[in-house]
Amino acid sequence: MSELKRLYECEPFKHIPAKAADELEALSETVVYPDGVVIFTQKSEPSGYLYFIQKGQVEITAETSEGVEMIVDYRKSGGFFGWSPIFTSESYAAGAKTTEATHCLLIPKEPLLSLAQQHPIISNYFSKAIYSQIRKLYREMTEHKSLDPMAQIEAYPFQKRLTEIMSRPVETCSLSTSVREIAMKMTEQDIAALVVCDGTGKMTGIITERDMVRKVLATDTENCLRHFTAKDVMTPEPYFMTPDTYMYEAATFMLRHSIRHLPILDGQNIVGIVSIQDLMKFRSQKSMLLVGSAKEAETIEELTRIRGEIVKVAKILLAENRSHVETMEILSYIHHSIIRRCFEVVLQSMVKEGHSVPPIKYTFIIMGSGGRKEMLLGPDQDNGFIFEDYPEELHEQVEAFFDPFAERLVSALADIGYHLCNGKVMVNNPSWRGRLSEWKERVSRWIRVPEPQRVRYSSIFFDFMPIIGEESLCASLRETVFQEIKANPLFLFQMMELDFKHKVPLNLIGRFITSGEKEHKGKLSLKENGSIFIVDCARMFTLQEGVHAVTTLDRLDVLLERRLFNKSTVENLKAAFESFTYLRLQNEINLIEQGESPSHYMDPDTLSEQEADLLKEAFKATSKLQDSTKRYFSKIIGR
């Protein structure tokens, strides 16, 4: 019995008097389960016990909506399972099965809850159990970072959402309100815009001071005041945004579309309005200037300078105690703005030289991390062109323009700081441009005949998104991808097989395994050995579901909604993904400040003890996901 764990030795019971823990043990029953016994399943009726592992190991399994069982965790000596029905009104969140002979202490519900009333630390512990060790470590570490007050000021525009700065309530008028009434209302209330609503309260237009000047004062004023109504002078179907939009997104959007007032809608409800003046109050901050200046840049040299400033924004945001995945999304937004403007500058130069843009619809796409909005400081180029199905007689004209344009664009992006793709996944490679029907045929071939190189292309391509041009071309191609994958489930298995040849860099005793390659000797890749597995697994599951979600976290949310993953699994994976992102970003900033190129390779010996623990937990969570994904897709194809 001396090998058996005791309650008073373990969280949370080690924080209460040992006598109380012993008394609870005395009311409990010890059961020895042989190896391979299912103690309960996700669908079992609650047993009325909390299970404490005195010795042995239990695997925690979740069943997907398709009936495929996935291992989501392992609990060892000193761990608990089966607490959901005890501390919530819910049923079991997962099943439990022994992986070796296991001694369990079955703690009855009533005395446990009675003790928890006297010692709330018990119920707090199990209520927060959804937060894994990795989440705990991540929070502790990010909270430990001191906050520089100036950094907080600089980061302000990036932290705030429109709901925090918008004016409310919003003044409105009906379609039949006279122009005279509108003018009086704007003067009396000292406002510069009114939202026009129909009889149901739905927004149909907006009237700003500029509308009043152009459409009333600059014409027959007296006649307008007497006979015109809101319907005659409003700007119909105005742009709008939602309350959770970031300030920087709204500012750049308004600058791009030359609008000064932006209604904020929550569904069909008008909940606020912001002006460009509201947003430009923060324009003095360097970070905000950076976002706005990309749109105004006239040359590649200007964009190169702006690209070089991104590290400052990253540093500011890293100093903030915020989600680092959110930081990654902000950085991606800036990268997208620069890439989009680069496209426009190169296109304008071609036109100025006398080249004619062919009269066809097209879209410039980015793939990989850019397409997932997961760019950090050193993204390379992964891009392509999708053209509409233009007639054959236009082909020569299209190639005559887009071939040299693609060369210039790739070269300009490289000059700005977006490295060339080693695999030549770029628009200057004819394989990465084509008509929509050609793309559909190409993608169908990849999926139907999944040779290794085609599967590798797919891993990059399937994250495609339009950066400029006709978005419907992307939507049409994406539908083909979903249809082909549904018809060829073996493809996802091949994708999984290729991806999982690599393992997380931890040995059997939990120590880091570093690279033996000359270039990266003594280092490990936070991307190729870690985060990419979460990205790939989330992509595979959402492709199989036929659902489009842009970011990896959005994809995990989709999998939770569809009950493919349970809540604790998703929480665990999100924490792991955020941890990889945090450590990668910190590493890239350090490298840039040392005059080196940003890289996802890092020396684990440079990590603090806390960071090393965090990284190990992130790798463990990733390894579990790999195992579960392999089991899932193996069963899907009947292996």
N, C-alpha and C positions, 0 to 999 in steps of 0.2 A: 504493500500500500504506500510505501514511502515514495514510489515513483509517480504516484498520482498527484496531479495538481490540486491545490486547495483553493477554495473561493477567496479566502482572505489574502491570498498572494496575488490576485489578479484584479485588473480594472473591471468595474468601478468599486468592487467590494473591499479593496485594500484601503479605501478612504473612509470606511466606516469601522466601528469597533469590531475587533476580531471575534469577540463573543457573539455579536449579532450575526456575523457571517457563519460562525459555527452552528448557531441555533437553526439557521436556515438550512444548512447542510443536513442537520439531524432530521429535519422534516422532509428531506428529499430522498430519492431512491437512486441507487447506482445500478445501471444496466450495462452489460457487456455485449456489444454487437459484433458479430463476426465480420470479416472482410466482405464487402460487396452487398451489404444489407441496405435496402432503401428504408430509411427511418420514416420519412414522409415525402409526399410529392407536393407539387404546387397546388394540386386539386384536393389534397387530403383535408378532412375535417380537423380543426385544431385539436391537439391532444391535451391542451391545458398545462403544458410544461414548457419551461425554458430549458434548453439543453446546454450543459456546460461540459466541455471535453476535458476530462481528467487525464486521458492518455489516448493517443491515436490520431487519426486524421479523417476528416469528412469533406467530401466535395459538395459544393453547393451548385445546384443545376437549375436552369430556367428552361421552360419549354416555349418555343416560338408558336405563333399562331398557326403554323403549318405542322405542328406536332414534333418538330425536331428539337431534341434536347441539347442544351449547350451548357458547358461547365463555365460558371462565372466566378468561382472563387474556391479556395481551399481553406478550411479552418483546422488549426492544429491544437495541440495540448494548451489549455489555458484560454481557448476561444469559446464563443457562444454561437448558437444558431437557434432559429425558431422563435424569435422574439416578436415578430410582427403581430400575431394574434393576441399576445399578452399586453403589449403597450399601445396597440391601435385596435380599431374595430375591423381591421382588414384581415383577409385570409393569408395563408402563407405566400410570401413574395417569390419563393423559390423552393425547390426540393432539396433533400439532404440524403446523401448516400455514403456509407463508409468506404474508405479505400484501403483500410487495414483493420485488424481487430481493434475496437475502440471502446474505451470506458467512458460512459456518459453519466453525469449527474442530472437527473430529471427534477428540476426545481418546480414545485407546484405554484400555480398562478396566484392564489389568494394570499398566502403568507409572503410571497415575493412583492405583491403590490402593497401589502400592509407595511413591509419594511421600506419600500420605495417612498411611501408617504412620510415616514420618519426621516428618510435620508434621500432628498430629491436628486442627489447626484446619480442615484441609480437610474431613475427614469430619464434624467437628462442624457445620460450616457447612451441608453438604448434609443432614445428619440433621435439622437444625432448620429446614430450608427450608420445612417446612409452616407455620412461623410466618411470616406475611407481614410486610411492612414496617409495616402498620398495627398488627399485634399487637405488634411490637417497640416502636413509638412509644408505644402505649398502656401497655405495661408500664413502659417507662422513665419515663413521665410520672407514673404512679400511684406508682411506687416512689420517685420524687423527692419526693413530698409527705411532709413530716415528720409523724411520728406523735406526737400529743399523748398522754402516758401516761394522763391523766384520761379522754380520749376513749376510749381502749382499755378502761378499766374500765367506762365507761358502756355501751359497745357489747357488753360480754361476753355478756349474755343473748342477743343477736342472733347472735353468732358461733358459739355452741356448739350442737352437736347432741346428741341424747340419748345417742348411743353414747359420748360423752366424759364423761358424768356418771352414767350408770346404774349401779346396783349389780349385781354379778354374782359368782359364779353365783347363780341364783334358787333359793330353797328351794321344793321342790314336795312334794306328797303325792298319794296316789291317792284315788279316789272312796270307797274303803272304809276309809280311815284313820279311826280313832276320834277323836272330839272331844277326848278326854283326851290322846291322843298329840299332837294338833295344839296344844293348850294348852301342853303341856310343851315342845314344839319351839319355839314362839314365845317362851316364857320363857327357855329355855336359850340360845337363839341371839340373844336380844334383837332380834327382828324383829317387824314389825307387820303382815305380810301373807304368805300362802302361796298359791302357784298350784296349782290342782288339775288333775291330768292323767288322761286315760283310759289304757287299757292300751297304747295306741300311743304315748303321750307327748304327745298333742295336748292343748292347753289346753282345759279345759271349764268352769273357774270360778275364782273367787278367794275367799279367806277373809281378812278383815282383822280388826283388833282390834274394829272397830265391829260386825262380824257376830257376834263372840264375845260382846260385851256384850249386843247386842239379842236374839240368838237362843239364848244359853246362860245367861248370868248373870242376865238379866232374866226368865227363865222357871224351870222346874223344873231347877235346875242339876245336881243329883245324877243325876236321870234322864237328862238330856242327856249328861252325861259318860259315863254307863254304856252308853247305847244308840245315841246319834246318831253319824253318820259325817260325813265331809266333804261328801258329797252332800246331807245334810240342812241344812247351814248355809251352804253356799257361795252366792255370787252367780254365777249361771250366765251364760255368754257375756259375760264382762266386756269393756269397752272396751280397746283396745290401740293402740299406735302402732309405727312402724318405727324402726330405729336412726338413720336419717338425718333424722328430724324435728327441727326447731329447738326449742330450749328454750321460746322465747316461744309457739310454737304449742301445745306440750304444756301450758304453764301456763294459757293462756287456755281451752284445751279442758277441762282438769280443773276449772277454776273454773266454766265454763259447765255442766258436767254434775255438779258437786258430788261429785267423786270424789277420793280421797286417795292412791290407789296405782294405778299404770298399768304393766301388763306391756309389755315391748318384744319384739316378734316379728320375726324375719327369716324370712319365709315362714311355715312351721309351727313353726319352732324358737323356743323361749323363750330369748332371749339376755340379758335384763336386766329390771330393774324400777326405776321412779323413784317417789318420793313427792312430794306437794305441798310438804312441808318442804324437800326437796332443791332444788326450784325457787324457793321463796320466799326462800331465802338471798340471792337476787339482787334481791329485791323493793325493796330500799332504793334501787336505781338508778332515776333518774327515768324512763328509757326503759321499764323494765319496769312501773313504776307506770302509765305511760300506757296500755299495752296492757290491763292488768287493769282500769283504772278505766273504760274505755269500757263494759265489760259491766255495771258497777255504777251507771252514770249513771242518774239518775231524771228529768232534765229536758233540754230542748233547750239550755238555757244551759250546762249542764255539758258536753254534747257539743261545743258551740261552743268552749269553753275547751280541751277535749282536742284538737279539730281544730287549734287554733292552736299546739299544742305539737309537732305533727308535724315542723315545720321543725327543731326541736332534735334530734330523732332523726335526721333526714336529715343534719344537719351532723356529728353524731357518726359516723354510718356512712360519710360521705364521707371522714372523716379516716382511716378504716381502709383498709388496702391490700387490699381485697377486690373481688370482682366487683360492679360497680355495677348490673348486672342483678339480682343477688341483693338488693341494697339496694332496688331498685324493687319486688321481690316482697314484701319486708318492709313497705315503706310501704303497698303495696296491702292487705296483711293488716290493717293498722291502719285504713285507710279502710273496708274491708269491715266490721270490727268496729263502727265508728261508724255506718255506714249501717244495719247490721242492728239496732243498738240504737235508732236513730232510728225505724225502722219499728215496733219493739216499743212505744216510748214513745207514738207517735202512735196506734197501735192501742189501747193501754190507755186513752188519754184518750177515744177514741171510745166504748169499752165503758162507761167510767165515766159518760159522759153518757147512757147508755141505748140506744145503738145496738147492734143485734144483728149479729154476724158471720154472714153466710149460711152454711148448712151445705154448703159445697162445698170441693173441693180447689183450691188455687191455688199459684202460685209468683211471687215478686217477682224479676224478672231485672235484671241490669245488663249493659250492652253496652260496646262500644268498649274503651278501655284498661282499664276496670274488669273487664270480662269476660275480659281476657287477663292480669290481675294485673300490669299495667304502668302503674300510676298513679304520678305524681310528686306535686308539691306543689299544683298548681292544677287538678285534674280537674273537668270540669263534669258535669252529670247526663245520663246516657243510661240510661233504665230503662223497664220495662214490666211488665204483668201477663199471665200465662197462666193461664186458668181451665180446669178440667176441662169436659167437654161436659155441662153441667148441662141439665136439661129447660127448655123454653121458659117454663113457668109460674113458674120461679124468676128469670127475667131481670129483672123489675122490682125484685125484692128485692135482687138482686146489684148492679144499678146504683145503687139507693138508698143502698147502703152504700159501694161502692167509688168512686163518682164523688166524693163529698165527701172520702173518705179519701185518694184520690189527690191532690186539691188540697192537703190539709193536709200530706201527706207531701212533696210537691214543695216546698211553701213552707218546711217545717221543714228540709229538706236545704239549701235556699238560705240559710236563716238560719245554719245551721252553717258554711257556707262552700263548698258545692258549687253552683257557678253554674248558672243555667238554661241549657239547651241552646239554641243559636241556631236549630237546626232543629226545635225542639219535639219531640225524641225523648224524651218523658217520659210517665209514667203518667197525668198529667192530660189528655193528648191521647188521645181515644178510639181513635185509629189505632194506639196502642201498648198496647192491652189487648184481650183477647178470649178466646173459648173456643178450645180446642186445635184443633178442626176449622176454626175461622175463621182461626187463625194459619196452619194448613197451606195453606188456600186462598190466603191473602194471599201467603205466601212462594212458593208455586207460581206465582202470577201474576207476581211480580217476576222469577222465573227464566225463565218461558216468554216473557214480553214484556218484555225488559230495556231499558225506557226509562231515560234518564239518571238521573232522580230515584230510580227504583226501584233502580238499581244503587248509587247513593249510600247509600240506606237499607240495602241489603244489606251494604255494607262495614262499617257500624256494627253491624248486627244479628247478622251471622254469628259474632261473638265473644261471643254471649250465654252467660251462666251464671247458675244460680240463686243468689240471695243468702239467701233464706229461703223456706220452703214445700216443696211437693211436687216433688222433683227429677225424678221419672219423666216429668213433663210436658215438661221440657226434652229429655230423652233421646228421647222420641217425636217431638218436633218436629225434632230434629237428624237423625233418621233420614230424615224427609221431605226435608230439605234435601239430604242426600247423594243420595237417589234422584232428585230432580228435576235436580240438576246432572249426574248421570251420564246422564240422558236428554236433557239440553239443553246439550251442551258449548259451544255458541255463547255462552252466558251468560258464561263465564269470559273468553272473548275480549273481549266487550263491557266487562267489568269492567277488563280489562287496558287496553283502548283509552282508556277514560275516565280511568283513573289515570295513564296515561303521557303525557297531554297536558303534564304538568309534567316538567321536567328538573332534574337537580341543578344548583346555582348555581355552576358553574365555567365560565369562558370557555376559548377554544382554547389559551391559554397558561397555563391552570391558576390563574387568579386568581378570587377570589370575585366573584359577581354579586349585588349587594344589591338590596333591594326599592326600587322607585320610588314605591310608594304613600305617601301623605302620612303615614299612621299609623305605618308601619314603615320610613320612608325611611332608607337607609344600613344597614339590618339584613338578616339572613337568618333563615329559620326552620329550626331544627334538626329540627323534626318534619315540616312539610309539604314541605320540600325535601330531606329526608334519611331519617330513621328510618321514616317512614310507607311508603316504597317497599319497605323490607325486610319490614315487617309485612304489607303487601298481597301481595307476591309469595309469601311463605311461606304466607299464608292461601290464596291461589289454588291453589297446588300441593297443599296438604293437602286442600282441598275436592275437587279433581279426583281425589285418591286415596281419598276417602271415609273419611278418618281424623280422629278428634277429638284434638287436642292443644291445651292451653290457651295456653301462652306461645309467643312467637315462637321462642325458643331451642328449646323442645320440638319445635316444628314443623320446625325445621331438622334436628334430630336424626332425626325421622321420615323426612325426605327423604334423609338420609344412609343410613339403614337400608334404604330402598327403592331406593337407588342412583340416585335422580334427581339428586342432587348428590354430588360426590366430597368427600373429606375436606378437601382444601385449600380448596375453595370454601366449605364450611360454616364452617371455621375463620376464613376471611377475613370472612365475613358476620357471624359472631358478634363478631369484634373490632370491626367497623364499628358494629354495633348497640350494643355496650358503650361505644364511644367517644361516639356520639351521646347515650347515656343519661348518661354522666359529664358531658359538657359542658352538657347541658340541666339536670341537677340542680344543677350548680355555678352556672349562670346564674340559676336560679330562687331559690336561696338568697341570692345576691347581691342580687337585686331585692327580695326580702322584707326583707332587712336594711336596704335603702335606703328602705323604706316604700312600695315599689311592689308591684303585683300580679305573681305569678309568670307568666312567659310563655316560650314556646319561641322567641321572636324575640330575637336577640342581635346586638350590633355586633361584627363580626369584628375590628375594630381594637383591641378590648379583649383579644384573645387573645395569649398569649405566642407566640413563634416556634414553639415546640414544639407548642403546642396548635393553632396554625394548620396546621402540617404534618399533625398527626393528623386534623384535620377534613377537610383536602383528600383525604387517603388514604381516609377513610371515604366521602366523596362519590364518589370514583373506584370504590371497590368496589361502591357502590350503583348507579352508572351501568352497570357491567358486568352486574349482576344484572338491571337493567331490560332491557338489550339481549337477554340470554339468555332472559328470560321472554317477551319479545315474539316472538322467533324460535320458541320452544317452542309457545306457544299459537296462533301463526299456522299452524304445521305441523299442529297437532292438528285444525284445521278445514279443512286443505287449501289454505291460502293460500301 
